[in-house]
Amino acid sequence: MEGTLQLKLAMQVRLVDFLRAYPFGDEPADQVVARFKEKVARQQALVAQQQDGAAAREAQTGKHSELRLRIIQLPLRHLAGVAASLEGEQPDLAAAIVKSVHGVSGQSFLAALRSITATIQAQHDVLRARGMAEETLPTLAAMLAEYEQAVSDANAGRRAHTGARAEMHTLGRELMLLVRQLDGLVVFHHREKPDLLGAWKSARNVAWPVSEPAKPVASKEGQASR
């Protein structure tokens, strides 16, 4: 979650607490408060969705990176050795088996794996005669299915993360407009209660981080005169 949104949301949660403790007791004003509370709750839910999506995407990205490495190091390495024996007699078949998978991932890697799997299925007897292990095809097919699922899960996490982020920005603008509206309501309704106005002002304050002033840089003349 972006720092600015996080600070504003923390402020909005404080305002909800204030408004819950000191209700207006006036129906139109209370309806504004109800809308504000509803939108703050939605923003909190979006924060959780964004965080969950980011975590899922990171976990699944790591998973399919690990799977990709295992596929390259096990079945594809085995098939590369088999293909080497075909280069002189059947170069096209050899090339179809050792399709380059280095430097690619995601959908490009999946496309290469599907093509290799299809080639193995079509040329199973030829490859078996050259030493391909019988379990090569089912092993590769199982790993391909697992990799497809990992990519799909990572994409789902990415969609959840980016979708939540977009809605958070839109909702954030709506919430700040409501804060301005509520500010006018609070100032009027509690005009004879300076303690509550002070508490509202404090709650509405966004705790922006304070940056330290830059240290002056000594001039060359000043350094030389020392």
C-alpha positions as CSV (number, residue, x, y, z in Angstrom):
1,M,0.0,0.0,0.0
2,E,1.3,3.5,-0.9
3,G,2.5,5.6,2.0
4,T,0.1,8.5,1.2
5,L,-3.0,6.3,1.1
6,Q,-1.9,4.6,4.3
7,L,-1.5,7.8,6.2
8,K,-4.8,9.1,5.0
9,L,-6.6,5.9,5.9
10,A,-5.2,6.0,9.4
11,M,-6.6,9.5,9.7
12,Q,-10.0,8.4,8.4
13,V,-10.1,5.5,10.9
14,R,-9.5,8.1,13.7
15,L,-12.4,10.2,12.3
16,V,-14.7,7.2,12.4
17,D,-13.8,6.6,16.0
18,F,-14.6,10.3,16.8
19,L,-17.9,10.2,14.9
20,R,-18.9,7.0,16.7
21,A,-18.1,8.5,20.1
22,Y,-19.9,11.8,19.3
23,P,-22.8,11.3,17.0
24,F,-24.6,14.3,15.5
25,G,-28.1,13.1,16.4
26,D,-29.4,14.6,13.1
27,E,-30.6,12.3,10.4
28,P,-29.1,14.0,7.3
29,A,-25.7,14.4,9.0
30,D,-25.8,10.9,10.4
31,Q,-26.4,9.6,6.8
32,V,-23.2,11.3,5.7
33,V,-21.4,9.6,8.6
34,A,-22.9,6.3,7.6
35,R,-21.6,6.7,4.1
36,F,-18.2,7.7,5.4
37,K,-18.0,4.6,7.7
38,E,-19.1,2.3,4.9
39,K,-16.4,3.7,2.5
40,V,-13.7,3.5,5.2
41,A,-14.6,-0.1,5.8
42,R,-14.4,-0.8,2.1
43,Q,-11.0,0.8,1.9
44,Q,-9.8,-1.4,4.8
45,A,-11.0,-4.4,3.0
46,L,-9.2,-3.3,-0.2
47,V,-6.0,-2.9,1.8
48,A,-6.3,-6.5,2.9
49,Q,-7.1,-7.7,-0.6
50,Q,-4.1,-5.9,-2.0
51,Q,-1.8,-7.3,0.6
52,D,-3.2,-10.8,0.1
53,G,-2.9,-10.5,-3.7
54,A,0.7,-9.3,-3.5
55,A,1.6,-12.1,-1.1
56,A,0.0,-14.7,-3.3
57,R,1.7,-13.3,-6.4
58,E,5.1,-13.4,-4.7
59,A,4.6,-16.9,-3.4
60,Q,3.4,-18.3,-6.8
61,T,6.0,-16.4,-8.8
62,G,8.7,-18.1,-6.6
63,K,7.0,-21.4,-7.0
64,H,6.8,-21.4,-10.8
65,S,10.4,-20.1,-10.9
66,E,11.5,-23.2,-8.9
67,L,9.3,-25.5,-11.1
68,R,10.9,-24.0,-14.2
69,L,14.3,-24.8,-12.9
70,R,13.3,-28.4,-12.0
71,I,11.8,-29.0,-15.4
72,I,15.0,-27.7,-17.1
73,Q,17.3,-29.8,-14.9
74,L,15.4,-33.0,-15.1
75,P,13.1,-34.0,-18.0
76,L,14.5,-31.4,-20.5
77,R,18.1,-32.3,-19.7
78,H,17.3,-36.0,-20.2
79,L,15.6,-35.2,-23.5
80,A,18.5,-33.0,-24.7
81,G,20.7,-36.0,-24.4
82,V,18.3,-38.1,-26.4
83,A,18.0,-35.4,-29.0
84,A,21.8,-35.3,-29.4
85,S,21.7,-38.8,-31.0
86,L,19.2,-37.5,-33.6
87,E,21.0,-34.5,-34.8
88,G,22.7,-36.2,-37.7
89,E,19.8,-38.3,-38.9
90,Q,16.7,-36.3,-37.9
91,P,17.8,-32.7,-37.2
92,D,14.2,-31.3,-37.3
93,L,13.1,-33.7,-34.6
94,A,16.2,-33.0,-32.5
95,A,15.5,-29.2,-32.8
96,A,11.8,-29.7,-31.8
97,I,12.9,-31.5,-28.6
98,V,15.6,-29.1,-27.6
99,K,13.5,-26.0,-28.2
100,S,15.2,-23.1,-26.3
101,V,13.6,-22.5,-22.9
102,H,16.4,-20.4,-21.5
103,G,15.7,-16.8,-20.8
104,V,11.9,-17.2,-21.0
105,S,9.2,-17.8,-18.5
106,G,5.5,-17.6,-18.0
107,Q,3.5,-18.1,-21.2
108,S,6.6,-18.4,-23.5
109,F,7.9,-21.2,-21.3
110,L,4.5,-22.9,-21.3
111,A,4.3,-22.7,-25.1
112,A,7.7,-24.3,-25.5
113,L,6.8,-27.1,-23.0
114,R,3.5,-27.8,-24.7
115,S,5.3,-28.1,-28.1
116,I,8.0,-30.4,-26.6
117,T,5.3,-32.6,-25.0
118,A,3.4,-32.9,-28.2
119,T,6.6,-33.9,-30.1
120,I,7.3,-36.6,-27.5
121,Q,3.8,-37.9,-27.8
122,A,4.0,-38.1,-31.7
123,Q,7.5,-39.5,-31.7
124,H,7.4,-41.7,-28.6
125,D,8.6,-44.9,-30.3
126,V,11.5,-43.2,-32.1
127,L,12.6,-41.5,-28.9
128,R,12.2,-44.7,-26.8
129,A,14.5,-46.5,-29.3
130,R,17.1,-43.8,-28.6
131,G,17.0,-44.3,-24.8
132,M,14.2,-42.0,-23.7
133,A,12.9,-43.2,-20.3
134,E,9.3,-44.5,-20.3
135,E,8.3,-42.2,-17.5
136,T,9.6,-39.1,-19.3
137,L,6.3,-38.2,-20.9
138,P,4.1,-38.6,-17.7
139,T,6.7,-36.8,-15.6
140,L,6.9,-33.8,-18.0
141,A,3.1,-33.7,-18.4
142,A,2.6,-33.6,-14.6
143,M,5.3,-30.9,-14.2
144,L,3.7,-28.9,-17.1
145,A,0.3,-29.1,-15.4
146,E,1.8,-27.9,-12.1
147,Y,3.6,-25.1,-13.8
148,E,0.4,-24.0,-15.6
149,Q,-1.4,-23.9,-12.2
150,A,1.4,-21.8,-10.6
151,V,1.3,-19.3,-13.4
152,S,-2.5,-19.1,-13.2
153,D,-2.3,-18.6,-9.5
154,A,0.3,-15.9,-9.8
155,N,-1.8,-14.1,-12.4
156,A,-4.8,-14.3,-10.2
157,G,-2.8,-12.7,-7.4
158,R,-1.6,-10.0,-9.7
159,R,-5.2,-9.2,-10.8
160,A,-6.3,-9.0,-7.2
161,H,-3.5,-6.7,-6.3
162,T,-3.8,-4.3,-9.2
163,G,-7.6,-4.3,-9.1
164,A,-7.6,-3.4,-5.4
165,R,-5.0,-0.7,-6.0
166,A,-7.1,1.0,-8.7
167,E,-10.2,1.0,-6.6
168,M,-8.3,2.2,-3.5
169,H,-7.2,5.3,-5.4
170,T,-10.7,6.1,-6.6
171,L,-12.2,5.5,-3.1
172,G,-9.4,7.5,-1.5
173,R,-10.5,10.6,-3.5
174,E,-14.1,10.1,-2.5
175,L,-13.1,9.7,1.2
176,M,-11.2,13.0,1.2
177,L,-14.2,14.8,-0.2
178,L,-16.3,13.3,2.6
179,V,-13.8,14.4,5.2
180,R,-14.2,18.0,4.0
181,Q,-17.9,17.6,4.2
182,L,-17.7,16.2,7.7
183,D,-15.4,18.9,8.8
184,G,-18.0,21.5,8.1
185,L,-20.7,19.4,9.9
186,V,-18.5,18.9,13.0
187,V,-17.5,22.5,13.2
188,F,-21.1,23.6,13.2
189,H,-22.6,20.9,15.3
190,H,-19.9,21.1,18.0
191,R,-19.4,24.9,17.7
192,E,-19.9,25.4,21.5
193,K,-17.6,22.5,22.5
194,P,-14.0,23.6,22.0
195,D,-12.7,20.4,23.5
196,L,-14.4,18.3,20.8
197,L,-13.3,20.7,18.1
198,G,-9.7,20.3,19.3
199,A,-10.1,16.5,19.3
200,W,-11.6,16.5,15.8
201,K,-8.7,18.7,14.5
202,S,-6.2,16.4,16.1
203,A,-7.8,13.3,14.6
204,R,-8.1,14.9,11.2
205,N,-4.4,15.8,11.1
206,V,-2.4,13.6,8.7
207,A,0.8,12.6,10.3
208,W,3.0,13.3,7.3
209,P,6.7,12.2,7.9
210,V,9.0,15.1,8.7
211,S,12.1,15.3,6.6
212,E,15.2,16.6,8.1
213,P,16.5,19.8,6.5
214,A,19.5,19.4,4.2
215,K,22.8,20.2,5.8
216,P,24.5,23.2,4.2
217,V,27.5,22.4,2.0
218,A,30.6,24.3,2.8
219,S,31.9,26.4,0.0
220,K,35.4,25.7,-1.4
221,E,36.5,29.2,-0.3
222,G,35.3,28.5,3.2
223,Q,37.2,25.1,3.3
224,A,40.3,26.8,2.0
225,S,40.3,29.5,4.6
226,R,40.3,27.0,7.5
